[in-house]
Amino acid sequence: MKSKLGLFQLYCIVLQSQFGSAIISIAHAVSEKSGTSGWVSCLLGGVANSLYVYMVWKLVASAGEHNVFQYIMQRLGGFGGRIVLTLTVLLNALILYIILSNWLNTTELWAYPRTPEWFLMLTLFGVCMYLALQPIRVYARFAVFCTLFIPSFIVMSGYMLKDWHPYHLLPVFEMGPLAVLDGAFVALWGLTGAEIILLLPGYINHADKAKVLRTAMYASWTTTVIYAFCVFSSMALFGKEMIHLIREPLLYQMKAISLNVIERFDLIIITIWILFILTSFYSYFMLIVSSISAMLRKRQEVSKAATYVCGTILFAICLYQLTADQMDQLQAITNRFAPLISFGLIASMLFLLWLAGLRNKGGRKSS
């Protein structure tokens, strides 16, 4: 009997899968595309992500007790199911690599220049593998705990608005509507993560399906509003000329805060940020392990063997780190195509499952 999750736990799990990996640099990435309209691009990205959340929910609502990957293997068969899940694994592995690389680059510059990268990676992989092998309710409690720290980003960003310049935000649509849409793609990349619900049908099927959808939407909208506010505050403080030169605007905002008791708020933010990196990393690691477990026809949704093997292989791959310029190029490509591929994969799953349902109905009628 699977333990059930409450709606607030579901909210925190979805929120933690989306929030975190992009919060430090999203103001730079979005404003580089849409200028002073960066916060508008975040809101548009949130609207598009709501459609994505709805599509994911449609898959979850049809899966029953199994996770969606097991359901796909049952309905599409071994060949078709493995093709779809292999593409899912590759995409999630790419996103996981980018999350890890951005975290390593940022922490090396701001906090741990003498700490070996392999040690930081080993710590992150070790914690994620431990959580992956625990019951989902353990991670749900951890996600609730991490959610308590999110308001600190809002409070500190809001505090720095005392030095804002309203002219930095004007004119709002100076780069045109196409630039705003271009920035929305970047924001949409930062909002990915709702796929974690694909693992949870058996844990939330006791709740009303409409309430599950609303809870997932609320989590997505929360992340959208926080991202839009952080982009707004960074642009109001730095202006479009300066923000293009700053890779981590939020950390520079925090570094400017100086009180009698605490001198380096940016180090506190990096420490809290590690929690959100961990939850985002865990989400994609779980998606990879669950996909592979389903392809291997394992009874467990997350098999122990698949967890250890995936963790070891991914750790070995991530030991090869790109340079900053190479990472920027990879990030630019990912910003453009990863959201489209994610939409395409979810839409393909829905379409193939619909075709499989039609085939089964046709077979029953003919018999």
C-alpha positions as a printed Julia matrix, in Angstrom:
367×3 Matrix{Float64}:
   0.0    0.0     0.0
   1.5    3.31   -1.08
   1.57   6.15    1.41
  -0.53   9.07    0.26
   0.59  12.66   -0.14
  -1.42  15.69    0.92
  -2.15  18.53   -1.46
   0.23  20.89    0.36
   3.01  18.31    0.07
   2.23  18.04   -3.64
   2.38  21.83   -3.91
   5.8   21.9    -2.25
   7.15  19.06   -4.4
   6.13  20.77   -7.65
   7.33  24.16   -6.41
  10.72  22.77   -5.43
  11.16  21.0    -8.77
  10.67  24.3   -10.62
  12.19  26.86   -8.28
  15.87  27.15   -7.63
  18.26  26.3   -10.43
  17.52  29.48  -12.43
  16.7   31.99   -9.71
  20.26  33.34   -9.43
  20.75  34.1   -13.12
  17.28  34.35  -14.67
  17.28  38.17  -14.58
  20.44  38.26  -16.71
  19.25  35.57  -19.14
  15.76  36.99  -19.69
  16.77  40.67  -19.81
  19.44  39.86  -22.37
  16.63  38.85  -24.74
  13.8   41.23  -23.84
  15.49  44.18  -22.12
  13.31  46.12  -19.7
  10.4   43.78  -20.46
  12.08  40.82  -18.77
   9.48  40.6   -16.01
   6.73  40.56  -18.66
   8.51  37.68  -20.39
   8.49  35.75  -17.11
   4.73  36.18  -16.84
   4.22  35.05  -20.44
   6.45  32.06  -19.79
   4.26  31.24  -16.79
   1.15  31.32  -18.96
   2.74  28.89  -21.44
   3.92  26.69  -18.58
   0.33  26.46  -17.31
  -0.56  24.68  -20.56
   2.37  22.33  -20.0
   1.23  21.59  -16.44
  -2.25  20.81  -17.77
  -0.82  18.35  -20.31
   1.24  16.64  -17.61
  -1.86  16.43  -15.4
  -3.79  14.72  -18.21
  -1.15  12.0   -18.26
  -1.2   11.65  -14.48
  -5.0   11.48  -14.36
  -5.01   8.46  -16.69
  -2.19   6.45  -15.07
  -4.04   5.02  -12.06
  -1.82   3.4    -9.41
   1.29   3.24  -11.58
   3.6    6.11  -12.44
   3.25   7.46  -15.97
   6.4    5.73  -17.24
   5.13   2.31  -16.19
   1.76   3.17  -17.71
   3.42   4.07  -21.02
   5.26   0.74  -21.1
   1.98  -1.09  -20.49
  -0.01   0.76  -23.13
   2.61   1.26  -25.86
   4.48  -2.0   -25.45
   8.2   -2.63  -25.12
   9.41  -1.13  -28.4
   7.34   2.07  -28.58
   7.52   2.65  -24.84
  11.29   2.33  -24.73
  11.74   4.8   -27.6
   9.64   7.43  -25.82
  11.3    6.84  -22.46
  14.81   6.85  -23.95
  14.17  10.33  -25.37
  12.85  11.37  -21.97
  15.99  10.08  -20.24
  18.29  11.92  -22.64
  16.46  15.23  -22.19
  16.36  14.94  -18.41
  20.04  13.98  -18.31
  20.91  17.12  -20.31
  18.89  19.32  -17.95
  20.49  17.65  -14.94
  23.97  18.28  -16.38
  23.2   21.96  -16.96
  21.81  22.4   -13.43
  24.92  20.81  -11.95
  27.36  22.75  -14.15
  25.74  26.12  -13.41
  25.81  25.38   -9.69
  29.48  24.35   -9.78
  30.5   27.45  -11.76
  28.6   29.8    -9.45
  29.78  28.25   -6.19
  33.37  28.18   -7.41
  33.25  31.91   -8.19
  31.38  33.03   -5.09
  31.98  30.63   -2.21
  34.19  27.55   -2.66
  37.09  28.35   -5.02
  39.41  25.78   -3.39
  36.93  22.95   -2.99
  37.39  20.24   -5.65
  34.46  19.98   -8.03
  34.36  16.2    -7.68
  33.77  16.56   -3.94
  30.82  18.93   -4.43
  29.41  16.6    -7.07
  29.86  13.57   -4.83
  27.99  15.29   -2.03
  25.09  16.25   -4.3
  24.84  12.82   -5.91
  25.11  11.08   -2.55
  22.25  13.03   -1.0
  20.04  12.61   -4.08
  20.67   8.88   -4.25
  19.86   8.56   -0.57
  16.57  10.45   -1.01
  15.73   8.45   -4.13
  15.91   5.2    -2.16
  13.66   6.51    0.61
   9.84   6.49    0.53
   8.45   9.5    -1.3
   6.98  10.89    1.92
  10.54  11.47    3.18
  11.31  13.73    0.24
   7.88  15.37    0.58
   8.77  16.46    4.12
  12.13  17.74    2.9
  10.4   19.71    0.13
   8.07  21.3     2.69
  11.11  22.26    4.78
  12.9   23.84    1.8
   9.78  25.81    0.85
  10.03  27.7     4.14
  13.19  29.42    2.85
  11.69  30.76   -0.39
  10.32  33.97    1.21
  13.91  34.99    2.04
  14.52  35.63   -1.68
  11.43  37.83   -1.9
  12.25  39.76    1.27
  15.85  40.47    0.32
  15.01  41.38   -3.27
  12.24  43.66   -2.01
  14.6   45.27    0.49
  16.95  46.35   -2.3
  14.12  48.21   -4.06
  14.89  51.09   -1.7
  17.69  51.96   -4.15
  15.69  51.39   -7.32
  15.51  53.73  -10.31
  12.1   53.7   -12.07
  13.67  54.93  -15.31
  15.55  51.61  -15.55
  12.19  49.93  -16.25
  11.11  52.26  -19.05
  10.07  52.01  -21.81
   8.52  48.62  -21.11
   8.3   47.26  -24.67
  11.27  49.05  -26.18
  12.64  45.9   -27.88
   9.31  44.89  -29.42
   6.88  42.02  -28.89
   9.09  39.43  -30.61
  11.89  40.11  -28.12
   9.42  39.67  -25.26
   8.39  36.3   -26.68
  12.05  35.36  -27.08
  12.58  36.14  -23.41
   9.51  34.07  -22.55
  11.28  31.0   -23.98
  14.18  31.63  -21.61
  11.77  32.03  -18.7
   9.99  28.84  -19.72
  13.29  26.98  -19.4
  13.56  28.24  -15.82
  10.02  27.03  -15.08
  10.56  23.42  -16.13
  10.14  20.75  -13.49
   6.42  20.0   -13.33
   7.27  16.59  -14.83
   7.91  15.35  -11.3
   4.14  14.77  -11.07
   4.58  11.95  -13.59
   5.99   9.87  -10.73
   3.17  10.55   -8.28
  -0.17   9.15   -9.6
  -0.28   6.36   -7.04
   0.39   8.8    -4.2
  -2.24  11.41   -5.1
  -5.05   9.38   -6.71
  -7.05   9.59   -3.47
  -7.49  13.34   -4.02
  -9.95  14.96   -6.39
  -8.38  15.31   -9.83
  -9.47  18.94  -10.15
  -7.8   19.75   -6.83
  -4.6   18.08   -7.97
  -4.61  20.22  -11.12
  -5.24  23.4    -9.13
  -2.45  22.55   -6.71
   0.04  22.01   -9.53
  -1.1   25.25  -11.17
  -0.71  27.18   -7.91
   2.85  25.9    -7.57
   3.66  26.92  -11.14
   2.12  30.36  -10.7
   4.03  30.87   -7.43
   7.33  30.2    -9.18
   6.32  32.48  -12.05
   5.48  35.39   -9.76
   8.71  34.99   -7.77
  10.82  34.89  -10.93
   9.02  37.92  -12.37
   9.53  39.85   -9.13
  13.25  39.0    -8.97
  13.73  40.04  -12.62
  11.8   43.25  -11.93
  13.88  44.13   -8.86
  17.2   43.36  -10.6
  16.29  45.48  -13.61
  15.08  48.33  -11.38
  18.36  48.26   -9.48
  20.96  47.73  -12.22
  19.39  48.86  -15.51
  19.6   47.08  -18.85
  23.18  48.15  -19.68
  24.65  46.8   -16.45
  22.5   43.7   -16.09
  23.8   42.38  -19.42
  27.29  42.27  -17.86
  26.27  40.53  -14.62
  25.73  36.76  -14.77
  24.27  36.48  -11.25
  22.3   39.7   -10.61
  20.56  38.35   -7.53
  23.86  37.6    -5.8
  25.13  41.1    -6.53
  21.93  42.48   -5.03
  22.47  40.45   -1.88
  26.13  41.43   -1.71
  25.09  45.08   -1.58
  23.13  44.46    1.63
  25.26  45.3     4.65
  24.01  45.28    8.23
  25.85  45.59   11.52
  25.39  41.91   12.31
  25.77  40.33    8.84
  28.21  41.55    6.21
  27.89  39.04    3.34
  24.25  38.25    2.61
  25.27  36.75   -0.72
  26.96  33.85    1.09
  23.77  33.21    3.04
  21.79  33.17   -0.2
  24.23  30.7    -1.79
  23.86  28.45    1.25
  20.07  28.51    0.96
  20.28  28.13   -2.82
  22.0   24.77   -2.36
  18.74  23.4    -0.95
  16.87  24.4    -4.1
  19.61  23.01   -6.34
  19.3   19.74   -4.44
  15.53  19.53   -4.93
  15.74  20.4    -8.64
  18.58  17.91   -9.12
  16.63  15.23   -7.24
  13.58  15.76   -9.45
  15.43  15.11  -12.7
  17.47  12.29  -11.19
  14.25  10.59  -10.13
  12.75  11.06  -13.59
  15.8    9.37  -15.13
  15.89   6.47  -12.67
  12.12   5.89  -12.87
  12.2    5.9   -16.67
  14.98   3.32  -16.75
  13.26   1.18  -14.08
  10.1    1.19  -16.2
  12.03   0.23  -19.34
  13.55  -2.7   -17.43
  10.07  -3.78  -16.31
  10.99  -3.47  -12.63
   8.19  -3.8   -10.12
   9.62  -1.01   -8.03
   9.09   2.48   -9.37
  12.68   3.29   -8.36
  14.82   0.18   -8.25
  17.93   0.12   -6.1
  20.13  -1.26   -8.89
  19.0    1.4   -11.36
  19.61   4.12   -8.77
  23.21   3.07   -8.14
  24.02   2.46  -11.8
  22.46   5.74  -12.97
  24.14   7.68  -10.19
  27.54   6.23  -11.05
  27.22   6.79  -14.81
  25.87  10.33  -14.42
  28.62  11.17  -11.93
  31.25   9.96  -14.39
  29.71  12.0   -17.22
  29.45  15.14  -15.1
  33.15  14.94  -14.21
  33.71  16.44  -17.66
  32.87  20.1   -17.24
  32.55  22.62  -20.05
  34.26  26.0   -20.01
  32.2   29.11  -19.25
  31.94  30.02  -22.95
  30.96  26.49  -23.93
  28.39  26.46  -21.14
  26.91  29.72  -22.41
  26.58  28.24  -25.89
  24.93  25.08  -24.56
  22.61  27.16  -22.38
  21.59  29.31  -25.35
  20.67  26.21  -27.38
  18.84  24.68  -24.44
  16.87  27.87  -23.75
  15.57  27.72  -27.29
  14.85  24.06  -27.82
  14.45  22.31  -24.44
  10.97  23.77  -23.73
   9.81  22.82  -27.23
  11.17  19.28  -26.86
   9.55  18.94  -23.42
   6.19  20.05  -24.84
   6.67  17.71  -27.79
   7.45  14.69  -25.61
   4.43  15.2   -23.36
   2.17  15.85  -26.37
   3.55  12.7   -28.06
   2.83  10.63  -24.94
  -0.76  11.89  -24.87
  -1.22  11.26  -28.6
   0.28   7.76  -28.54
  -1.76   6.76  -25.5
  -4.87   8.05  -27.27
  -4.04   5.95  -30.34
  -3.42   2.91  -28.15
  -6.81   3.45  -26.52
  -8.5    3.62  -29.93
  -6.76   0.42  -31.0
  -7.86  -1.41  -27.89
 -11.45  -0.24  -28.34
 -11.41  -1.34  -31.96
 -10.06  -4.75  -30.97
 -12.8   -5.27  -28.38
 -15.54  -4.29  -30.85
 -14.25  -6.66  -33.54
 -14.14  -9.54  -31.08
